[in-house]
């Protein structure tokens, strides 16, 4: 029974045709291989099958589901090991499996998978410290944690040493023995011959042949073959008169018989009748490489170097799938189960652990403003009332600036840098093939940074009032409203930075480009009252400058001006809209 059906699939990237009229079906319980050079369209094909890419034409059914219409229901049926996908470097192996198990309604036992895959001694190891083979074993475990009916494994053994490759092959066969149908994407001929029940040869976006590896190779070689060293000389006529033998060649002690039917048994039994044994017996039908060469006119190795043009186009033109990712569970078809709500709490807890293990954001977003509070609060001269500041001291005026400093650091560095890193490492794409939408990971990061800012603001306000005799904001509702709009404006800007930054380094650079001018106009280095009129006008139009002005008004007992509130609202709306429109999961 066909469990996957693909008919007339097309996918184009502007002038590059990645997939052209691909059709195939996968039977339940088999290992089906997509074999071809890099850039042949194999990965694009399976990404259309699992709903990661939107085909231009064609139909796809996976256990009767349409990957686009029923996208939210698909991850409970299909698991995916992506070609380029990693985990956060400081996430422990056991934590990763427990976290991903929480994404599914009926998960497998994480501890059982760890034992089965031989990873017991690496349970507490960070992902960054795992070997290549151990990372692949973890990928298989993550592909099995949801009890899938189908597992899609994309270039699983690339970069592994020979022993690790063999071990991984054994694991794939064990997975099939568990009742899982496997779609294996590979350019490794030996891997396809060793593992696959059937193979689709793919070249230049087309399927050129589909059959068992033996039949494909037999067709290319013109029949079956048996190669051996005889234990003693024999009369060639013994074999050439057999109906199964078409031809016989001897060379340097080796005998090569080609033919059809039950060739191997016919040769072995006939020789045994005259007391001759066939040593170092090698049976086969030729190589898949020969089949590919016969069908395409070139070998897979020859086409490897020229395939990068398609791959570069795919990387430059990632799919815009925000319409699914922003929704809880994506586009939900009839009967699609909702993702477990407890998974969001597990995500937040996991992200919090990772934040503690990489404490740079804590140091800058929380530690630096508190340090400045202690420094400025400890200078007596800064507590004298200043008429130009409405009778407030320099310290009281500077307190909102410290709050703005904490907000800017967390919003422009603490939020976008991890998100850009997750996109760069493929974490967001890995999330997208689970029942939990990747937007939950954004929500977890937002929740953590919002919590950190809330703590920082509370410590600054309470610390200033209790330790350094600064009074609380006299207009409390206005102060709270100012904080809320400031958070909305700056975190929207931070999400936009995460949306446009393709790498972690780019996110740091873009965040810094916005951070330092905003801090200047917020008055970190030069009080707003000391700025030239033109600079003060610019300050009033920046989200952070408007936030400081609103908070200072609240401290003085005045409700924030409508202009400052409107500016923060505009920043929140504009950058929030841009974030949703421009955010990419890959």
C-alpha positions, -999 to 999 in steps of 0.1 A, spaced: 0 0 0 14 34 -10 20 56 21 35 85 1 23 95 -34 39 123 -54 26 132 -89 40 157 -114 59 178 -88 74 211 -100 95 236 -80 113 266 -96 135 293 -81 133 321 -106 154 309 -135 165 277 -118 143 246 -121 150 226 -90 123 199 -95 107 191 -128 78 167 -131 88 143 -104 65 114 -96 70 84 -73 52 64 -45 66 49 -14 51 16 0 45 11 37 74 -5 55 101 0 29 133 20 27 129 42 -3 159 60 -16 162 93 -36 197 89 -51 215 115 -71 242 142 -70 241 173 -48 218 199 -64 197 173 -83 165 183 -65 163 155 -39 162 178 -8 137 202 -24 115 172 -33 114 158 2 110 193 17 79 197 -5 67 163 7 70 173 44 55 208 39 87 228 43 84 242 8 54 251 -14 55 234 -48 46 253 -79 26 224 -93 18 188 -86 0 168 -59 14 152 -28 -3 129 -3 13 116 28 -10 90 45 -38 108 27 -28 142 40 -20 173 19 13 187 34 0 223 30 -36 220 39 -29 195 67 4 209 77 -4 209 115 -14 172 114 16 160 94 44 161 122 25 135 142 28 112 112 61 121 97 95 129 113 123 146 95 161 146 99 171 177 80 203 179 60 215 211 77 201 213 112 217 215 146 208 222 182 219 250 205 256 242 215 250 241 252 218 220 252 224 187 268 216 155 249 191 143 275 175 177 277 170 178 239 152 145 238 130 154 268 121 188 253 112 173 219 92 145 235 70 172 251 61 184 216 41 153 208 9 139 221 21 103 222 59 105 224 83 76 227 103 72 260 134 94 258 154 72 282 145 41 261 158 58 229 190 69 246 196 33 257 186 18 223 209 42 203 239 37 226 240 72 240 237 65 277 272 78 286 264 111 267 231 119 284 247 150 301 270 160 273 265 193 255 255 191 218 287 209 209 308 182 225 293 152 206 311 135 178 297 134 143 284 99 147 268 108 181 251 138 166 237 116 139 224 91 165 208 120 183 192 131 150 178 96 146 165 97 182 148 131 175 133 116 143 118 87 164 107 105 195 72 112 181 64 76 172 62 85 135 49 62 108 74 78 83 109 90 88 126 112 62 164 111 66 184 136 45 221 129 39 224 112 73 259 99 69 276 128 52 310 136 68 311 104 90 340 81 92 336 46 77 328 29 110 303 56 120 286 52 86 283 14 91 269 19 126 244 45 113 233 20 86 226 -6 112 205 19 131 185 28 100 177 -9 95 167 -12 132 144 18 127 127 0 97 124 -31 119 103 -9 143 77 -6 116 88 29 103 87 36 66 119 54 56 126 79 29 164 81 25 180 110 6 216 103 -4 243 107 -30 262 77 -16 259 47 -40 271 22 -14 245 35 11 217 32 -14 227 -4 -24 231 -15 12 199 0 27 172 7 1 145 -17 -11 138 6 -40 157 36 -54 146 66 -75 176 79 -95 173 117 -96 192 140 -120 186 177 -128 153 177 -111 139 146 -128 134 110 -118 152 90 -145 144 55 -131 128 38 -102 135 1 -92 154 -20 -68 191 -14 -67 198 -49 -80 175 -44 -110 188 -10 -118 224 -22 -117 215 -54 -136 199 -33 -164 231 -12 -167 254 -42 -166 233 -62 -191 225 -90 -166 238 -106 -134 274 -114 -126 293 -137 -104 330 -132 -97 352 -157 -79 385 -175 -76 383 -212 -83 400 -237 -60 413 -256 -90 414 -254 -128 382 -265 -146 368 -268 -181 351 -236 -191 325 -257 -210 311 -268 -176 297 -233 -171 293 -219 -206 268 -247 -215 246 -236 -185 214 -218 -197 220 -192 -169 255 -182 -182 258 -158 -211 295 -152 -210 326 -163 -191 360 -145 -186 391 -155 -168 418 -130 -158 448 -134 -134 431 -162 -114 397 -146 -113 366 -159 -131 337 -135 -141 305 -151 -152 276 -130 -165 241 -141 -172 206 -142 -158 182 -162 -136 197 -180 -105 232 -175 -118 251 -178 -86 236 -211 -75 239 -226 -109 277 -218 -110 284 -230 -74 265 -263 -78 280 -271 -112 315 -265 -99 308 -285 -68 299 -316 -89 336 -317 -101 351 -308 -67 358 -272 -74 350 -245 -48 343 -208 -56 364 -187 -32 360 -149 -26 326 -151 -42 312 -117 -52 277 -117 -66 259 -86 -80 245 -69 -110 270 -42 -115 270 -9 -97 244 18 -93 270 42 -106 269 23 -139 231 25 -139 232 63 -133 259 67 -160 239 46 -185 207 66 -179 222 101 -177 254 99 -197 275 110 -166 284 98 -132 273 111 -99 309 122 -90 312 142 -122 280 161 -115 289 170 -78 308 202 -86 283 217 -109 253 212 -86 261 242 -63 242 267 -84 208 252 -75 218 249 -38 230 286 -37 197 297 -52 177 277 -26 197 293 2 192 328 -13 155 323 -18 141 306 14 104 299 16 82 325 31 61 304 54 53 330 81 16 324 77 20 290 93 48 297 117 32 327 135 0 307 142 -2 283 172 0 249 154 1 264 119 -27 261 93 -50 235 109 -69 211 88 -99 190 99 -91 168 128 -55 181 133 -45 178 170 -34 209 188 2 209 200 6 201 238 2 234 257 28 222 283 54 223 255 56 261 257 65 259 294 92 233 286 105 256 259 107 286 282 125 264 309 149 251 283 157 286 269 162 299 305 188 272 311 206 281 279 205 318 290 221 309 323 248 289 305 256 318 283 253 347 307 264 376 285 229 389 281 224 387 319 256 406 325 248 434 301 211 436 303 208 432 341 242 436 356 254 468 338 224 490 346 225 479 383 262 486 384 256 521 370 228 526 396 253 518 424 280 541 409 257 571 403 237 566 434 269 566 455 280 601 444 265 626 468 268 655 444 244 638 420 216 640 445 214 678 447 182 693 432 188 710 398 163 738 387 168 729 351 156 694 358 124 707 375 138 704 410 149 668 405 185 657 410 207 644 383 203 609 397 165 610 396 166 622 360 192 595 351 172 567 366 148 564 336 179 564 313 193 534 332 160 516 327 161 525 290 197 512 288 186 478 302 157 477 278 178 485 248 205 459 256 180 431 261 158 441 231 186 447 206 212 421 217 196 397 241 166 389 218 178 390 182 212 373 186 199 340 199 171 340 173 195 347 144 217 319 158 188 295 158 180 303 122 216 300 112 220 266 128 187 253 115 170 251 149 139 270 137 136 247 107 139 217 130 111 231 151 89 236 120 88 198 114 74 192 149 38 197 161 50 229 179 53 260 156 86 278 157 69 310 167 67 294 202 105 296 203 102 333 196 76 336 223 99 318 248 127 342 240 104 372 243 91 359 277 127 354 291 139 388 280 107 405 292 112 388 326 148 400 327 138 435 319 110 435 345 135 424 371 160 451 360 133 478 361 120 467 395 155 466 410 164 501 395 132 517 408 133 500 442 170 503 446 170 540 437 141 547 462 153 525 491 191 526 488 197 561 474 166 581 486 151 586 452 113 589 454 90 566 434 73 579 402 47 604 413 25 595 383 25 557 387 -1 549 359 18 571 335 50 554 344 36 519 339 21 529 306 54 544 295 72 512 304 46 490 285 48 511 253 86 513 255 88 475 258 65 471 228 85 495 207 120 482 215 111 445 214 94 450 180 126 466 168 146 436 182 123 411 164 129 431 132 166 428 137 162 391 141 141 390 110 166 407 87 199 393 102 209 361 84 236 351 110 244 356 146 272 379 138 249 400 115 224 403 143 251 416 167 262 441 141 227 454 132 217 455 168 248 476 176 241 499 147 207 508 163 218 505 199 244 532 202 225 560 184 194 552 204 213 553 237 228 586 227 194 601 220 181 585 252 206 606 271 231 580 283 261 601 275 245 636 272 214 646 291 185 655 268 183 689 284 219 696 273 213 687 237 210 712 209 174 718 198 178 698 166 192 668 185 164 671 211 138 669 183 154 637 169 155 623 205 118 629 208 111 609 176 131 578 187 114 551 206 139 551 234 141 589 236 103 591 238 104 564 265 129 583 287 109 616 283 77 598 293 93 582 323 109 614 334 75 632 332 60 604 354 87 608 380 80 646 381 43 639 386 30 647 351 12 623 329 34 615 298 28 637 268 6 624 240 35 630 216 59 606 234 32 579 238 23 582 201 60 579 190 64 547 210 31 533 197 42 541 161 75 523 166 58 493 180 32 491 152 57 497 123 85 474 135 60 448 146 44 447 112 78 446 95 88 417 117 58 396 108 62 404 71 99 397 69 107 370 95 121 338 79 124 304 96 155 295 75 
